[in-house]
């Protein structure tokens, strides 16, 4: 529990703190952002005829900035206030997280990829989708439904695809793309 609290930003168990465990002392609870770029999401823009209802439903959504950090998390921030809306840890990065608390911690990449955000029709439903790889941090990509970033829950995780799904998968350093394409014959 203490390790989990540390990852969530509780500082009492950092070296020199008032807690019982001596985890490493951090300069900030937000991990360093080295190679990850920032993605923005605001009100959706209508590009397709069948998008009208989606555009009007989400016209008032909170504007958000998304970025990966080397604390193992992809963070979402309110673009107006800077307040964190949520943080997501891809499952494939979880085994690496204990190293973050070590007093002998040496920097390593975690959530180091640049996220991409776009509106996409998934099945018959329009959503705002975030897709990212972990860059140098791990061999995997994931997708999140960020249509309402201020009310993100575990049910908004769409999928993860890793080297466990395809052993030939390497680290995704580039920006993934979200594209419209036909999946059935005309």
Secondary structure, 3 states (H helix, E strand, C coil): CHHHHHHCCCCCCECCCCCCCCECCCCCCCCCCCCCCCEEECCCCCCCHHHHHHHHHCCCCCCEEEEECCCCCEEEEECCCCCEEEEECCHHHHHHHHHHHCCCCCCCCCCCCCCEEEEEEECCEEEEEEEEECHHHCCEEEEEECCCHHHCCHHHEEEEEECCCCCCCCCCCCCCCCCCCCCCCC
